[in-house]
Amino acid sequence: MEQGKVIYFAGGCFWGVEHFFKGVDGVRECVPGYANGRTENPSYEEVYTDTTGHAETVKVSYDPARVSLQTLLKLFFTIIDPLALNRQGHDTGTRYRTGVFYAAAEDRPVIEDAFRQVEAKLGCKTVTELEPLRCFFPAEEYHQDYLGKHPDGYCHLPLKSFRYLRLWQDIALFLGEEPDPVARMANAAALISERMKFFWTGFYRVSGDVLVLGPFQGEAACFRIPFGKGVCGTAWKEKRTVVVPDVDAFPGHIACSSSSRSEIVVPFFGPDGEIAAVLDIDSDKKAAFDEVDAAWLELICGKV
């Protein structure tokens, strides 16, 4: 049986990062601490001065038979801003820099590939460090499982990240090995709608040169959307997620419901690498979606 493995994630304040990864199926243990600095056994007060070179980091021990390093890296990049230098959320300082620190040399190619994918999507280099682990010192006891002990404590991560994590894992579990794509879409739409309480959630399936309405939850909607038209057709044509804060400001928006105020559309890729459908989600509030929703809904589409 393959032994457990470890990876070290610096993602800003370690309270939220630890709490997030503790919720990942296959993660055995999370330990917040201080990594890759210049001093031995630093205290929190010393690290806080930004003179030690340490970054707040979480040691993640995991079972590779249940969760892969590739998956952990994808999840890590959903909870950080990889373009923010020495800052995450409202926290600033070198102690809050982002990084992936590895203990096993064979992990580096996997991590490099994850960085390449993120940078290709961003169109630029990240400021997230990729380095071997030089040192790691567990933080003081009161930092361990801080948000478990203090559920109302400070967390720089958006609360919806934790909801999306559970939804993403539950969708994978629930859909299992069901082979019918429409059946998978139907239950995925139901679960997303139930958990996230969106105004409209559904799939439009590619059929020739149009998108045809598929399984959905919400009000009656348009039957067909042409290639390149509206938000759905644009996401299909451009092969990318489209976030629209105000549907009235989107040129050529197709109004299936007058109650829709903002929208996000995520391409769903089939086994052949081509777009087979799009996931369309509407809100009755403006600016309801952001890059956090985009990152998670892309991961969810990968499970459908």
C-alpha positions as CSV (number, residue, x, y, z in Angstrom):
1,M,0.0,0.0,0.0
2,E,1.3,3.4,-0.9
3,Q,2.5,5.5,2.0
4,G,1.0,8.9,2.9
5,K,2.6,11.9,1.3
6,V,3.0,15.6,2.3
7,I,2.9,18.9,0.5
8,Y,3.3,22.4,2.0
9,F,0.9,25.3,1.0
10,A,1.5,28.9,1.8
11,G,-1.8,30.7,1.0
12,G,-2.0,33.7,3.3
13,C,-3.3,33.4,6.9
14,F,-2.9,29.7,7.8
15,W,-6.1,29.5,9.8
16,G,-8.3,29.5,6.7
17,V,-5.9,27.4,4.6
18,E,-5.8,24.7,7.3
19,H,-9.5,24.7,7.8
20,F,-10.1,24.4,4.0
21,F,-7.8,21.5,3.4
22,K,-9.1,19.6,6.5
23,G,-12.3,19.4,4.6
24,V,-10.7,17.6,1.6
25,D,-11.5,13.9,1.3
26,G,-8.2,12.0,1.4
27,V,-6.3,14.6,3.6
28,R,-5.1,12.9,6.7
29,E,-3.8,15.9,8.7
30,C,-3.1,19.6,8.4
31,V,-0.5,21.4,10.5
32,P,-0.2,25.2,10.3
33,G,3.4,26.5,10.8
34,Y,6.2,28.6,9.5
35,A,8.3,27.7,6.4
36,N,11.3,28.6,4.4
37,G,12.6,31.3,6.7
38,R,16.0,32.1,8.1
39,T,15.4,31.5,11.8
40,E,15.0,28.4,14.0
41,N,11.7,27.8,15.9
42,P,10.3,31.3,15.4
43,S,7.4,32.5,17.4
44,Y,4.3,34.0,15.8
45,E,5.3,37.4,17.2
46,E,8.7,37.1,15.5
47,V,7.2,35.9,12.1
48,Y,4.7,38.8,12.3
49,T,7.5,41.3,12.1
50,D,8.4,40.1,8.6
51,T,12.1,39.9,9.6
52,T,12.4,36.1,9.8
53,G,11.7,35.3,6.1
54,H,9.1,32.7,7.1
55,A,5.7,32.3,5.4
56,E,2.6,31.1,7.1
57,T,2.3,27.6,5.7
58,V,0.2,24.5,6.1
59,K,1.7,21.1,6.1
60,V,-0.9,18.8,4.3
61,S,-0.5,15.1,4.8
62,Y,-2.6,13.1,2.4
63,D,-3.4,9.6,1.1
64,P,-2.4,9.6,-2.6
65,A,-4.8,6.6,-3.1
66,R,-7.7,8.9,-2.3
67,V,-6.6,12.3,-3.5
68,S,-3.9,13.2,-5.9
69,L,-1.3,15.9,-5.7
70,Q,-2.8,17.3,-9.0
71,T,-6.1,17.7,-7.3
72,L,-4.7,19.3,-4.2
73,L,-2.9,21.8,-6.4
74,K,-6.1,22.6,-8.3
75,L,-7.8,23.2,-5.0
76,F,-5.0,25.4,-3.7
77,F,-5.2,27.7,-6.7
78,T,-8.9,28.2,-6.2
79,I,-8.3,29.7,-2.7
80,I,-5.4,32.1,-3.5
81,D,-4.8,35.1,-5.7
82,P,-1.6,33.9,-7.5
83,L,-1.0,37.5,-8.8
84,A,-1.0,39.2,-5.3
85,L,2.6,39.8,-4.1
86,N,3.0,39.4,-0.3
87,R,-0.8,39.8,0.2
88,Q,-3.9,37.6,0.5
89,G,-7.2,39.1,1.3
90,H,-6.8,42.0,3.7
91,D,-3.5,40.6,5.0
92,T,-0.2,42.1,3.8
93,G,3.4,41.2,4.5
94,T,6.0,38.7,3.3
95,R,4.6,36.2,5.8
96,Y,1.4,36.1,3.7
97,R,3.1,35.3,0.4
98,T,1.9,32.3,-1.5
99,G,3.9,29.3,-2.3
100,V,4.1,25.5,-2.9
101,F,7.0,23.9,-1.0
102,Y,7.7,20.2,-1.7
103,A,9.6,17.7,0.3
104,A,9.9,15.0,-2.4
105,A,11.9,15.9,-5.5
106,E,9.6,13.7,-7.7
107,D,6.7,16.0,-6.9
108,R,8.3,19.0,-8.7
109,P,7.3,18.0,-12.3
110,V,3.6,17.7,-11.1
111,I,3.7,21.0,-9.4
112,E,5.4,22.7,-12.4
113,D,2.7,21.3,-14.7
114,A,0.0,22.8,-12.4
115,F,1.8,26.2,-12.5
116,R,1.9,26.0,-16.3
117,Q,-1.8,25.4,-16.5
118,V,-2.6,28.3,-14.2
119,E,-0.2,30.7,-16.0
120,A,-1.6,29.6,-19.4
121,K,-5.1,30.5,-18.2
122,L,-3.9,33.8,-16.6
123,G,-1.8,34.7,-19.6
124,C,1.1,35.7,-17.3
125,K,3.5,34.4,-14.6
126,T,2.3,34.0,-11.1
127,V,4.1,35.4,-8.1
128,T,3.5,32.2,-6.2
129,E,6.7,30.6,-5.1
130,L,7.6,27.0,-6.2
131,E,10.5,25.8,-4.0
132,P,11.8,22.8,-2.2
133,L,11.0,22.8,1.5
134,R,14.0,24.2,3.4
135,C,12.5,24.2,6.9
136,F,9.1,24.0,8.6
137,F,8.2,24.7,12.2
138,P,4.7,24.0,13.6
139,A,2.9,27.0,14.9
140,E,1.9,27.4,18.6
141,E,-0.8,25.2,19.9
142,Y,-3.4,28.0,19.9
143,H,-3.0,28.2,16.1
144,Q,-3.7,24.5,15.6
145,D,-7.3,24.0,14.3
146,Y,-8.0,27.6,15.1
147,L,-11.3,27.9,13.1
148,G,-12.4,24.5,14.5
149,K,-12.1,25.9,18.0
150,H,-13.4,29.4,17.0
151,P,-16.0,28.9,14.2
152,D,-16.7,32.7,14.1
153,G,-12.9,33.5,14.0
154,Y,-11.2,35.5,11.2
155,C,-10.8,33.8,7.9
156,H,-9.6,35.5,4.7
157,L,-11.1,32.9,2.4
158,P,-14.6,33.5,1.0
159,L,-17.1,31.4,2.9
160,K,-18.5,30.1,-0.4
161,S,-15.2,28.3,-1.0
162,F,-16.0,25.9,1.8
163,R,-19.5,25.4,0.4
164,Y,-18.2,24.8,-3.1
165,L,-15.6,22.3,-1.8
166,R,-18.3,20.1,-0.2
167,L,-20.6,20.5,-3.3
168,W,-17.7,19.5,-5.6
169,Q,-16.9,16.4,-3.6
170,D,-20.5,15.4,-3.2
171,I,-21.2,15.8,-6.9
172,A,-18.3,13.4,-7.7
173,L,-19.6,10.9,-5.2
174,F,-23.2,11.1,-6.2
175,L,-22.7,10.9,-9.9
176,G,-20.3,8.0,-9.5
177,E,-19.9,5.9,-12.6
178,E,-23.3,6.8,-14.2
179,P,-22.6,6.6,-17.9
180,D,-25.5,8.7,-19.3
181,P,-24.4,12.4,-19.8
182,V,-27.9,13.8,-19.6
183,A,-28.6,12.0,-16.3
184,R,-25.3,13.4,-14.9
185,M,-26.2,16.9,-16.0
186,A,-29.7,16.6,-14.5
187,N,-28.5,15.6,-11.0
188,A,-25.5,18.1,-11.2
189,A,-27.9,20.9,-11.9
190,A,-30.2,19.8,-9.1
191,L,-27.4,19.6,-6.6
192,I,-25.9,23.0,-7.6
193,S,-29.3,24.7,-7.3
194,E,-30.1,23.1,-4.0
195,R,-26.8,23.9,-2.3
196,M,-26.0,27.3,-3.8
197,K,-29.6,28.7,-4.1
198,F,-29.0,30.2,-7.5
199,F,-32.0,31.7,-9.4
200,W,-31.5,29.5,-12.5
201,T,-29.1,26.6,-13.0
202,G,-28.9,24.4,-16.1
203,F,-27.1,23.0,-19.1
204,Y,-27.3,23.9,-22.8
205,R,-26.1,21.0,-25.0
206,V,-24.3,21.4,-28.3
207,S,-26.4,20.2,-31.2
208,G,-24.9,21.1,-34.5
209,D,-24.6,24.8,-34.7
210,V,-26.9,25.6,-31.8
211,L,-27.1,25.1,-28.1
212,V,-30.2,23.2,-27.1
213,L,-31.8,23.4,-23.6
214,G,-30.8,20.5,-21.4
215,P,-31.5,19.6,-17.7
216,F,-32.2,22.7,-15.6
217,Q,-33.6,24.0,-12.3
218,G,-35.6,27.2,-12.5
219,E,-38.1,29.1,-14.7
220,A,-38.8,28.0,-18.2
221,A,-36.0,29.1,-20.6
222,C,-35.0,29.5,-24.2
223,F,-35.0,26.3,-26.2
224,R,-32.1,27.2,-28.5
225,I,-29.2,29.6,-28.6
226,P,-27.1,30.1,-31.7
227,F,-23.3,29.8,-31.8
228,G,-21.7,33.0,-30.6
229,K,-24.9,34.6,-29.5
230,G,-25.8,35.7,-26.0
231,V,-23.6,34.8,-23.0
232,C,-24.0,31.0,-23.6
233,G,-23.1,31.2,-27.3
234,T,-20.1,33.5,-26.5
235,A,-18.7,31.1,-23.9
236,W,-19.1,28.3,-26.5
237,K,-17.4,30.2,-29.3
238,E,-14.6,31.6,-27.1
239,K,-14.1,28.3,-25.1
240,R,-13.9,30.1,-21.9
241,T,-15.9,31.0,-18.8
242,V,-17.8,34.2,-19.1
243,V,-18.8,36.2,-16.0
244,V,-21.4,39.0,-16.6
245,P,-22.0,41.3,-13.6
246,D,-25.0,43.1,-15.3
247,V,-26.8,41.2,-18.1
248,D,-28.3,44.5,-19.4
249,A,-24.8,45.7,-20.2
250,F,-23.8,42.6,-22.2
251,P,-24.1,43.2,-25.9
252,G,-26.7,40.9,-27.5
253,H,-27.8,39.3,-24.2
254,I,-30.6,36.9,-24.7
255,A,-33.2,37.5,-22.0
256,C,-34.9,34.2,-21.1
257,S,-36.2,35.8,-17.9
258,S,-36.6,39.4,-17.0
259,S,-35.6,38.5,-13.4
260,S,-32.1,37.6,-14.4
261,R,-29.6,40.4,-13.3
262,S,-26.2,38.6,-13.6
263,E,-24.9,35.5,-15.1
264,I,-22.0,33.0,-15.4
265,V,-21.5,30.5,-18.2
266,V,-18.9,27.7,-18.0
267,P,-17.9,25.5,-20.9
268,F,-18.3,21.7,-20.4
269,F,-15.8,19.7,-22.3
270,G,-16.5,16.2,-23.6
271,P,-14.2,13.2,-23.8
272,D,-12.9,14.4,-27.2
273,G,-11.8,17.8,-25.7
274,E,-14.5,19.7,-27.6
275,I,-17.3,21.6,-25.9
276,A,-20.3,19.4,-25.4
277,A,-22.4,21.8,-23.4
278,V,-22.3,24.9,-21.3
279,L,-23.3,25.3,-17.6
280,D,-25.5,28.4,-17.4
281,I,-26.2,30.0,-14.0
282,D,-28.2,33.1,-13.4
283,S,-28.8,35.3,-10.4
284,D,-31.6,37.8,-9.7
285,K,-29.0,40.1,-8.2
286,K,-26.3,42.1,-10.0
287,A,-22.6,41.1,-9.7
288,A,-23.4,37.8,-8.0
289,F,-20.5,35.9,-9.5
290,D,-16.7,36.3,-9.5
291,E,-13.5,34.5,-10.1
292,V,-14.2,32.2,-7.1
293,D,-17.4,31.0,-8.7
294,A,-15.6,30.6,-12.0
295,A,-12.8,28.5,-10.6
296,W,-15.1,26.2,-8.7
297,L,-17.8,25.8,-11.4
298,E,-15.0,24.8,-13.8
299,L,-13.9,22.1,-11.4
300,I,-17.5,21.0,-11.0
301,C,-17.9,20.7,-14.8
302,G,-14.9,18.5,-14.8
303,K,-16.8,16.0,-12.6
304,V,-20.1,16.0,-14.5
